[in-house]
Amino acid sequence: MQPQIRNSFLWGGAISAHQCEGAYQEDGKGLITNDLYCLNSETKEREVHFPINSAQYYPTHHAIDFYHTYKEDIAMMSEMGIKCLRFSINWARIFPNGDDDQPNEKGLTFYDSLLDELEKYHIEPIVTISHFEIPYHLVEKYGSWSSRDMIDFYITYCEVLFNRYHQRVKKWITFNEINVVTYKSEMTTGIHTDDMQVMLQMAHYQMVASAKAVRLAKKIDPEMQIGMMLMYGPTYPENCHPENVLKAIHYNDESYYFAEVMTQGYYSNKAKALWRSHQMQIDLTSEDEVDLINGRVDFIAISYYMSWTTNDESTDGNMSSGGINPYLEQSKWGWQIDPVGLRISLNELYDRFKKPIFIVENGLGHEDKLIQGKIHDDYRIDYMRQHLNQMIKAIEEDGVDVMGYCVWGIIDLISASKFEMKKRYGMIYVDRDDFGNGTNKRYRKDSFYWYKKVIETNGKEL
Ligand code: P53
């Protein structure tokens, strides 16, 4: 019998704390790095301010105000029948400075209430422990992940979360898109660097921290499952010239580097060869080696948006620029739309790492028009339909073990790369523009009704 989409398949949506909560100083929350960024136009690099300049607009400060609207928002999401919601906990709500002695009870209470709400509708929480959210104090005082001290701060934070929520949260992701450190270190760590040695050193400390978190979680409650997460999309050779094929292998190795350490528990010969060829010295102790092997993850989570090629001509889709593929169309932001690439990705990752794969982000960033209370986003439906078609083929024809699928930004939120509101992903529209003007009212898009049907039929009706 062919494998099918199981009945327990996790159809869901995904959001992150800093892109939707707002309330950036409420209930004792400290600042995170993203609270210091201004909106930037398509031509400007983003501005970072410390201290905050009250004359400027900082998108995360209010975002979509989910901190106050989560009850209504979750009620609306539940109408779609989602089985899970992936969200992140804002580290600075729990430890405002990151190195505080005691956690902030009010921050914990907020997530208690959020979990209550999800429970009410039988929506399983999938929690990202750090989704580009780092207390700013840790960046200032310790240099963020360039310091080994971060491992202890992170583990203290995890211990509080695991103890508090283990009965209610069974699936966790340690870091959002851990491999993005090698594309845009500032986004994931708050530290800007182009030095590969620094990036891989930060990645190493994060991977050790993640491994220690896995170990701790299993000790507190063996039912908790912990995943690592990659931003993943294949890089194809631009043609069959063997040198291009080899180049593509090397590009893809940059993602496998992370998945390998976190699923197998050690650096492979290839990883070590990479260090040697770049004359890198990684601070890796024998204790780290023990931690890595004892803290292997249970699943691989991926975000999938696009693919790239080895072509030198770039799409220039901001940080996600990569070689152009003449066979693919691009979104307005230069992201190359490649549904078959999702099937390829699932195969590649499953073949290599033999772990269940959870698609925790996929979707289309697009401008939407609100006309008389309606949003006709057939482009988004089309994008998702094609991707889900390929996912189903990967499950049913190729036998890949896929745990679930979360639409990115199930509700419109601010974009991670440019902090714009107009790059929308949601199935729920939020009436708010790039500068926070608007009623903040929610509307159901056409894709809302479409996704509801998909979930109802467990993917049979796309
Ligand atoms: P935005 C770049 C490329 C692929 C995924 O991205 C990325 C990024 C970062 O911009 O990140 C994930 O909002 C990330 C989300 C983010 C989403 O993709 O730039 O986990 O936080 O919003 C989409 O269009």
Residues whose N, C-alpha, C, O or C-beta is under 5 A from the ligand:
A	BS01	P53	M231 S320 G365 I414 S415 A416 S417 K418
